Amino acid sequence: MPEPKRTGVQLALYTLSVLLLPVFLYVTWRVESPWPRFGCILLAFGCQLVAKLLRRRQLNRFERESAAESSVPQHQVRVSAD
């Protein structure tokens, strides 16, 4: 059974973290205060962290479901003694 694909939320979080790179570069170039840079970095790392945690939860759920399916016999044939 193949692994589940990434969800739309996970992909959106990864995309947002990548799109924050030009924002970070612009803020670094234009703003003298370190706080906006710090905020951009925290937001990007937060997006990555949440996406990875969602993926780990998704894979753990997938492993539990596949383990449960493998432990229950799929086709139990009942043979009656006549």
Backbone bond lengths (Angstrom), bond angles and torsions (degrees), N, CA, C in turn:
res aa  C-N    CA-C-N  psi(-1)  N-CA   C-N-CA  omega(-1)  CA-C   N-CA-C  phi
1 M - - - 1.442 - - 1.538 108.03 -
2 P 1.314 119.10 124.41 1.466 120.65 -177.20 1.527 111.31 -73.22
3 E 1.337 114.64 156.21 1.470 119.49 178.16 1.521 110.09 -65.09
4 P 1.328 116.52 151.14 1.470 118.72 178.46 1.525 111.27 -69.32
5 K 1.315 115.28 151.48 1.457 119.90 178.42 1.523 109.63 -76.69
6 R 1.323 114.41 159.90 1.459 119.00 177.31 1.531 109.63 -66.40
7 T 1.322 115.50 146.20 1.460 120.28 -179.62 1.526 110.01 -82.00
8 G 1.309 115.64 168.21 1.457 121.12 179.10 1.520 112.22 -63.58
9 V 1.334 116.72 -34.69 1.465 120.31 179.44 1.529 109.77 -65.94
10 Q 1.320 116.64 -43.20 1.464 119.89 178.80 1.519 110.99 -61.88
11 L 1.320 116.69 -46.09 1.465 120.12 179.54 1.521 111.54 -64.10
12 A 1.329 117.23 -37.41 1.467 120.53 178.41 1.525 110.93 -65.68
13 L 1.323 117.02 -39.14 1.466 119.65 178.61 1.521 111.62 -67.31
14 Y 1.334 117.08 -42.05 1.466 119.80 176.70 1.524 110.58 -62.42
15 T 1.328 117.04 -41.93 1.463 121.38 -179.84 1.524 110.56 -64.91
16 L 1.309 116.92 -42.18 1.460 120.49 178.66 1.521 111.64 -62.02
17 S 1.327 116.67 -41.13 1.464 119.05 179.43 1.522 111.67 -66.07
18 V 1.329 117.19 -33.82 1.466 120.21 177.59 1.531 110.30 -72.71
19 L 1.325 116.50 -38.75 1.465 119.79 179.80 1.523 112.57 -69.94
20 L 1.319 117.40 -17.76 1.459 119.91 177.55 1.525 112.50 -75.35
21 L 1.319 117.80 -15.12 1.466 120.31 179.52 1.532 112.66 -61.20
22 P 1.346 120.20 -48.87 1.469 118.18 176.77 1.533 112.89 -63.77
23 V 1.335 116.58 -33.23 1.464 119.65 176.94 1.523 109.54 -64.18
24 F 1.318 116.21 -43.50 1.464 120.55 178.43 1.528 110.93 -62.09
25 L 1.327 116.80 -43.22 1.463 119.60 179.68 1.522 111.20 -64.58
26 Y 1.323 117.29 -40.22 1.462 120.90 178.80 1.529 110.57 -65.26
27 V 1.319 116.64 -44.57 1.463 120.81 -179.97 1.526 109.86 -64.06
28 T 1.323 117.10 -39.47 1.467 120.55 178.81 1.523 110.67 -64.05
29 W 1.309 116.63 -37.72 1.458 121.32 -176.49 1.522 111.99 -76.25
30 R 1.347 117.19 -38.65 1.458 121.43 -171.62 1.530 115.29 -97.58
31 V 1.305 118.00 -34.23 1.462 121.03 -171.65 1.518 109.83 -100.53
32 E 1.328 115.54 135.98 1.461 119.13 -178.30 1.527 112.27 -85.84
33 S 1.309 116.91 -26.93 1.459 120.51 -178.51 1.527 110.42 -73.09
34 P 1.318 117.08 140.38 1.477 119.09 -179.99 1.529 113.06 -78.59
35 W 1.318 119.39 -14.57 1.463 120.86 -173.57 1.519 113.86 -66.61
36 P 1.342 120.07 -41.43 1.480 116.97 176.37 1.530 112.90 -63.35
37 R 1.332 116.42 -35.97 1.479 119.16 176.57 1.521 110.48 -63.24
38 F 1.320 114.83 -43.92 1.458 120.39 179.41 1.532 110.59 -61.12
39 G 1.342 115.98 -40.87 1.465 120.07 178.04 1.515 112.50 -63.91
40 C 1.344 116.88 -41.22 1.471 120.47 178.32 1.524 111.06 -63.38
41 I 1.315 115.73 -42.54 1.469 119.49 179.90 1.528 110.17 -64.51
42 L 1.330 116.31 -45.64 1.470 119.11 179.48 1.519 112.11 -62.04
43 L 1.325 116.64 -40.19 1.466 119.66 179.20 1.526 111.36 -65.47
44 A 1.323 117.11 -42.35 1.467 120.20 179.41 1.527 111.07 -65.23
45 F 1.332 116.90 -46.03 1.466 119.47 178.90 1.525 111.11 -66.36
46 G 1.327 116.84 -34.72 1.459 119.81 177.17 1.517 111.84 -63.84
47 C 1.326 116.55 -41.91 1.470 120.38 177.34 1.524 110.95 -61.87
48 Q 1.322 116.32 -44.78 1.469 120.26 178.56 1.529 111.09 -61.84
49 L 1.323 116.11 -44.15 1.458 120.31 -177.41 1.527 111.27 -64.65
50 V 1.321 117.18 -45.67 1.461 120.04 179.79 1.530 110.72 -63.55
51 A 1.331 117.40 -40.82 1.465 120.29 178.69 1.527 110.79 -63.21
52 K 1.333 117.21 -41.02 1.464 119.70 179.72 1.524 111.68 -68.65
53 L 1.334 116.58 -37.78 1.462 119.22 177.85 1.528 111.28 -66.73
54 L 1.327 116.90 -39.89 1.466 119.83 175.97 1.523 111.24 -62.54
55 R 1.324 116.61 -40.62 1.468 120.69 179.32 1.529 110.60 -65.35
56 R 1.329 117.03 -42.24 1.464 120.00 179.81 1.520 110.49 -63.34
57 R 1.348 116.25 -41.37 1.465 119.86 178.23 1.524 111.05 -64.00
58 Q 1.334 115.90 -40.22 1.455 120.55 178.72 1.530 110.83 -63.55
59 L 1.332 117.03 -43.40 1.466 119.91 -179.61 1.521 111.64 -69.51
60 N 1.339 117.76 -37.23 1.468 119.99 176.72 1.521 110.99 -62.77
61 R 1.326 116.78 -42.65 1.460 120.87 177.82 1.528 110.31 -63.05
62 F 1.326 116.50 -41.27 1.462 121.09 178.82 1.524 110.83 -62.57
63 E 1.338 117.15 -43.27 1.465 120.45 179.43 1.524 111.25 -64.66
64 R 1.338 116.87 -41.23 1.472 119.52 178.21 1.513 111.24 -63.01
65 E 1.334 116.81 -43.10 1.471 119.84 -179.25 1.524 111.18 -67.04
66 S 1.323 117.39 -39.70 1.460 118.78 -179.99 1.524 111.05 -71.02
67 A 1.330 117.51 -33.31 1.464 119.96 176.55 1.530 110.31 -68.74
68 A 1.324 116.29 -37.86 1.463 119.50 178.88 1.522 110.69 -67.83
69 E 1.320 117.09 -37.51 1.462 120.01 178.64 1.523 111.62 -68.31
70 S 1.322 117.11 -35.29 1.462 119.14 -178.24 1.527 111.47 -76.58
71 S 1.338 117.86 -24.64 1.463 119.03 -179.14 1.529 111.62 -82.59
72 V 1.317 118.40 -23.97 1.462 121.82 178.03 1.521 108.42 -93.01
73 P 1.314 118.04 125.32 1.463 119.67 178.57 1.524 110.60 -62.43
74 Q 1.305 115.97 135.26 1.460 120.94 -177.27 1.528 111.79 -72.63
75 H 1.308 116.09 -49.34 1.458 119.83 -174.61 1.533 108.58 -124.29
76 Q 1.308 114.52 94.04 1.461 117.50 176.14 1.529 107.68 -89.41
77 V 1.278 114.16 120.28 1.462 119.71 -179.60 1.525 107.55 -98.74
78 R 1.306 113.49 121.74 1.462 118.48 179.62 1.520 109.52 -93.39
79 V 1.278 114.79 121.77 1.457 119.94 179.01 1.529 107.68 -107.46
80 S 1.301 115.01 122.36 1.463 118.61 179.69 1.533 108.76 -99.15
81 A 1.304 114.47 138.79 1.448 119.15 179.13 1.525 108.39 -86.63
82 D 1.322 115.69 114.79 1.467 120.97 -179.65 1.488 111.20 -96.69
